[in-house]
Structures are given as C-alpha cells and as structure tokens.
Amino acid sequence: MLDNIIHKKYNFNNYNIETVDNIFSLDSRLKYYSTFKKSNFNIGWADTGEIEVQHYKYLHSIYSEADLKRLGLVEDILLSDFGKRLFDNYNINQCVLNLSKPGDFYFNHTHGDDTVLLYYANIRWQEEWSGETLFFNDSMKEILFATPYIPGRIVLFDGKIPHTIRSQSIIAPHYRFTFTLFLVKK
C-alpha cells in the first residue's frame, strides 16, 4: 500500500460512486497483471439479460475464492483504511475478470443489489485510448459521470446505477483488463 492514496466520493441521484487511486504498489500491479494475462477466458459473459443483444458475447474469466486468495488483491486492499471499512461491511459474492478488445460493443446495464468494485488492471493506458466507465441517469439518456481508465484505479459503485464501458479506440492496446468484485452487504 502506498501513502499517497487518493480517495474521492461522488453522489448522483442518490447513487454513490467512489474512486481510489494509488492503493497498490507497481510491484503488486505487475503481479496482478501477470496473473490476469494467464487467465483461462471463456466466451459468454453478458451484461444484460435483454434477448435483443444476447448474441454479443464477451471474454471473461471467473475467479474462485482460491484464485482470489492466490492473487492477493483483496489482502492488499485490506491494508488501507478504505479496504478495512469496505470489507467490514461487505462480503464477496463473485469475481470476474473481463477482457475488452477494440471493436467490442457494450450496453447500459445494472447489477441489481450488488455493490461493484472495479479494478483497472492494465499497467499503461493513455487518455486518448478511451475505455472509460460511463454512468447514466435512470432513463439512460444522460451521462452523469465518467471515470477514465486509469491504471491501478479502483471504482466502487452501487450496482443499481446504469453503466457501461466505452470501448477502447483502435489505437489502444489490444486488451483492456477490468477485474470486478461483486459485493453483498453483511
């Protein structure tokens, strides 16, 4: 854990979104990234249950409790005050590594009662490569907030807020990794 953690909190239409930067050392981030690159990916993750878009399938890797333990990411988060408060109140329901590629298309979706922790896992990323996470109002017609894909960033948010990924540009690295913890209240 680093000393210069930057933790910001936002509230839009009673939805809470938090960003946390600089929580992991570069050495830890490199370890996670190395693990993610070697993951076994499956085709079939879908962000929405809408039948009209079910033909869009995404690459993902489900992480077991043992996989998560070997990774050490949660233990590293727990070294911070943010992590202690978070895991005092939440249990992990599911862990998914998502792999995005230029040209992938994403839809606005929610995650019901789960609280969602995203970890932006790429080591390098430039602003012009896009890949932001966009958050919308309930009608999904206006963007309330966009968080850039900043390597090492954690984004924590209420799963009920409509959101999506803005696809990375064609000049971006071919793979964009986002590790997701779906959390439930204790």
Buried (B, 14 or more C-beta within 10 A) or exposed (E): BBEEBEBEEBEBEEBEBBBBBBBBEEEBBEBBBEBBEEBEBEEEBBBBEEEEBEEBEBBBBBBEEEBBEEBEBBEBBBBBEBBEEBBEEBEBEBBBBBBBBBEBEBBBBBBEEBBBBBBBBBBEBBEEBBBBBBBBBEEBEEBBBEBBBBBBBBBBBBBBBBBBBBBBEEEBBEBBBBBBBBBEEE
